[in-house]
């Protein structure tokens, strides 16, 4: 729900602010809150990572995912963008083969293929509905899958605060490099929406990292699909957009393939 709230606030801001600037200010709020928590707790050990290269890779994944998704929402409805981005659990399964050395059977490969068919249903190639902009949430999903793999690799080695420090700090630094692309002076109201976007993102990441400390990815994957529901509701009530029947069917296909993949992984590890 919190990820959807942050995305909804960012979607609203894309009407007046450049996507790169929104991403930068989101990471700025993100870093400010995380630094404040670190100072209040006086937990200076959180700046030390036992797996620094992986934390940096995770930060790059989160940054790339955020920038591409915010950019996507300047072109696409939030529900469709979210639906396409939810191929990330399927990409996690595919990337786990070369990165984690996991074995994936033909059933899970079939589920991955079906999931990408669901993306094609949402995009409707040749219809001109979403166009090339659909590649943006797909790229965002790829970066997010990298971040999830890295989160899995760092779980139990670094604390949640350490992961947040590196994700927010690296995200802020990398998006700062994009600022020359364009800058618009935000109003006081827009700063408030940016605070909502950044604050909800921090809370969401805390919950994700905390969940990974106590449960397997395959167990948590089905719960992540609740974001499709929240994004759909926010898109309808905040932006008066109702996804068409093909977008809904495609989202259900993506969800079903992801849930099947999670089920197969759970059985494989049982």
C-alpha positions in Angstrom: 0.0 0.0 0.0 2.8 2.4 0.9 4.6 1.8 -2.4 1.3 2.7 -4.2 0.9 5.8 -2.1 4.4 7.0 -3.0 3.8 6.2 -6.7 0.4 8.0 -6.6 2.1 11.2 -5.1 4.8 11.0 -7.8 2.2 10.5 -10.6 0.5 13.7 -9.4 3.8 15.6 -9.4 4.7 14.5 -13.0 2.0 17.0 -14.2 4.2 19.9 -13.1 7.7 18.6 -12.3 10.3 16.7 -14.4 10.5 13.0 -13.5 14.3 13.2 -12.8 13.7 16.1 -10.3 10.9 14.1 -8.6 13.2 11.1 -8.2 16.0 13.3 -6.8 13.7 14.9 -4.3 12.2 11.6 -3.3 15.6 10.2 -2.6 16.5 13.5 -0.8 13.5 13.0 1.6 14.5 9.3 1.8 18.1 10.1 2.8 17.1 12.8 5.2 14.7 10.5 7.1 17.2 7.6 7.2 20.0 9.9 8.4 17.7 11.3 11.1 16.8 7.8 12.3 20.5 7.0 12.4 21.4 10.1 14.4 18.5 9.5 16.9 19.6 5.9 17.4 23.3 6.8 17.4 23.8 3.6 15.5 27.0 4.6 13.7 27.8 1.0 13.0 25.0 1.1 10.5 27.4 2.9 8.1 29.6 -0.3 8.0 28.5 -3.0 5.6 29.7 -6.6 5.6 28.8 -6.8 1.9 29.5 -3.4 0.5 29.5 -4.3 -3.3 26.2 -6.0 -3.0 24.7 -3.0 -1.1 25.9 -0.7 -3.8 24.4 -3.0 -6.5 21.2 -2.9 -4.5 21.3 0.9 -4.4 21.8 1.0 -8.2 18.9 -1.3 -8.7 16.5 0.8 -6.5 17.7 4.0 -8.2 17.2 2.7 -11.7 13.8 1.2 -10.8 12.6 4.5 -9.2 13.8 6.8 -12.0 12.3 4.7 -14.8 9.0 4.1 -13.0 8.5 7.8 -12.2 9.3 8.6 -15.8 6.8 5.9 -16.9 4.1 7.5 -14.9 4.5 10.8 -16.8 3.3 8.8 -19.9 1.2 6.0 -18.5 -1.7 5.5 -16.1 -0.5 4.2 -12.7 -2.5 0.9 -12.9 -1.0 -0.1 -16.3 2.5 1.0 -15.3 2.3 -1.0 -12.1 0.9 -4.1 -13.8 3.8 -4.2 -16.3 6.4 -3.6 -13.5 5.0 -6.7 -11.7 7.0 -9.0 -14.0 9.8 -8.4 -11.5 9.1 -11.5 -9.5 9.4 -13.5 -12.7 12.6 -11.7 -13.5 13.9 -12.6 -10.0 13.3 -16.2 -10.8 15.2 -15.9 -14.1 18.1 -13.9 -12.6 18.4 -16.3 -9.7 19.9 -18.9 -12.1 23.1 -17.1 -13.1 23.5 -15.0 -9.9 22.4 -17.4 -7.1 23.0 -20.7 -8.9 19.4 -21.8 -8.4 17.8 -24.4 -10.6 14.5 -23.6 -12.4 12.4 -26.3 -13.9 10.3 -26.2 -17.0 7.1 -25.3 -15.1 8.6 -22.1 -13.7 10.0 -21.2 -17.2 6.5 -21.8 -18.6 5.1 -19.4 -15.9 7.7 -16.8 -16.9 6.7 -17.0 -20.5 3.0 -16.8 -19.5 3.8 -13.7 -17.4 5.4 -11.9 -20.4 2.3 -12.8 -22.4 0.4 -11.0 -19.8 2.6 -8.0 -20.4 1.8 -8.1 -24.1 -1.9 -8.2 -23.3 -1.6 -5.1 -21.2 0.6 -3.3 -23.8 -1.4 -4.4 -26.8 1.4 -4.0 -29.3 0.3 -2.3 -32.5 -2.8 -0.7 -30.9 -1.0 2.5 -30.0 -2.5 2.3 -26.5 0.8 2.5 -24.5 3.5 2.6 -27.2 7.2 2.6 -26.4 6.5 4.1 -23.0 5.7 0.6 -21.9 9.4 -0.2 -22.0 9.9 2.1 -19.1 8.1 0.1 -16.4 9.6 -3.1 -17.9 13.1 -1.6 -17.4 12.0 -0.5 -13.9 11.0 -4.1 -13.2 14.4 -5.4 -14.3 16.2 -3.0 -12.0 13.9 -3.9 -9.1 14.5 -7.6 -9.7 18.2 -6.9 -9.3 17.5 -5.0 -6.1 15.4 -7.9 -4.8 18.2 -10.4 -5.6 20.7 -8.2 -3.8 18.3 -7.9 -0.8 18.1 -11.6 -0.6 21.9 -11.8 -0.7 22.4 -9.2 2.1 19.6 -10.5 4.3 21.1 -11.6 7.7 24.4 -10.0 7.0 23.5 -6.3 7.2 20.7 -4.7 9.2 17.7 -2.9 7.7 19.2 0.5 8.6 22.4 -0.2 6.8 20.5 -1.2 3.7 18.5 1.9 3.8 21.5 4.2 4.3 23.2 2.8 1.2 20.0 2.8 -0.9 19.0 6.3 0.0 22.5 7.8 -0.2 23.5 6.2 -3.5 20.1 7.0 -4.9 20.5 10.7 -3.9 24.0 10.9 -5.4 23.1 9.2 -8.7 19.9 11.3 -9.3 21.9 14.4 -8.5 23.9 13.7 -11.7 20.6 13.9 -13.7 19.6 17.4 -12.4 21.1 19.3 -15.3 18.4 17.7 -17.5 15.9 20.2 -16.1 14.8 22.0 -13.0 11.4 23.5 -12.0 11.0 25.4 -8.7 8.5 23.4 -6.7 5.7 25.1 -4.8 5.0 24.6 -1.1 2.2 22.2 -1.9 4.5 20.2 -4.2 7.1 19.9 -1.5 4.4 18.4 0.7 3.5 15.8 -1.9 7.3 15.1 -2.3 7.5 14.5 1.5 4.6 12.1 1.2 6.3 10.2 -1.6 9.6 10.0 0.2 8.2 9.2 3.6 6.0 6.4 2.3 8.9 5.0 0.3 11.1 4.9 3.4 8.4 3.1 5.4 7.8 0.6 2.6 11.5 -0.3 2.3 11.7 -0.8 6.1 8.8 -3.2 5.9 10.2 -5.1 2.8 13.7 -5.5 4.4 12.1 -6.5 7.7 10.0 -9.1 6.0 13.0 -10.6 4.2 14.6 -11.1 7.6 11.8 -13.4 8.8 10.4 -15.0 5.6 11.4 -16.4 2.2 11.0 -14.4 -1.0 8.7 -17.1 -2.3 6.5 -16.7 0.8 6.3 -13.0 0.5 5.8 -12.7 -3.3 2.0 -13.3 -3.3 1.5 -10.5 -0.8 3.3 -8.0 -3.1 0.5 -8.3 -5.7 -1.8 -6.4 -3.4 0.0 -3.4 -4.8 -1.9 -3.9 -8.1 -5.1 -3.4 -6.2 -4.0 -0.3 -4.4 -2.6 1.2 -7.6 -5.8 0.5 -9.3 -7.8 2.2 -6.6 -5.5 5.2 -6.4 -5.7 5.5 -10.2 -9.5 5.4 -10.2 -10.2 7.7 -7.2 -7.3 10.2 -7.6 -6.9 10.3 -11.4 -10.3 9.1 -12.6 -8.7 6.4 -14.7 -10.4 3.0 -15.1 -8.1 0.3 -16.7 -9.7 -1.3 -19.8 -10.6 -5.0 -20.0 -7.3 -6.0 -21.6 -5.3 -4.2 -19.0 -7.2 -6.1 -16.3 -6.9 -9.4 -18.0 -3.2 -8.9 -18.6 -2.7 -7.9 -14.9 -4.5 -11.1 -13.8 -2.3 -13.2 -16.1 0.9 -11.6 -14.7 -0.4 -12.1 -11.2 -1.3 -15.8 -11.8 2.0 -16.6 -13.3 3.8 -14.8 -10.5 1.8 -16.7 -7.8 2.4 -20.0 -9.6 6.2 -19.3 -9.7 6.2 -18.4 -6.0 4.3 -21.7 -5.2 6.8 -23.7 -7.2 9.7 -22.1 -5.4 8.1 -22.8 -2.1 7.7 -26.4 -3.0 11.3 -26.6 -4.3 12.7 -25.3 -1.0 10.4 -27.3 1.3 
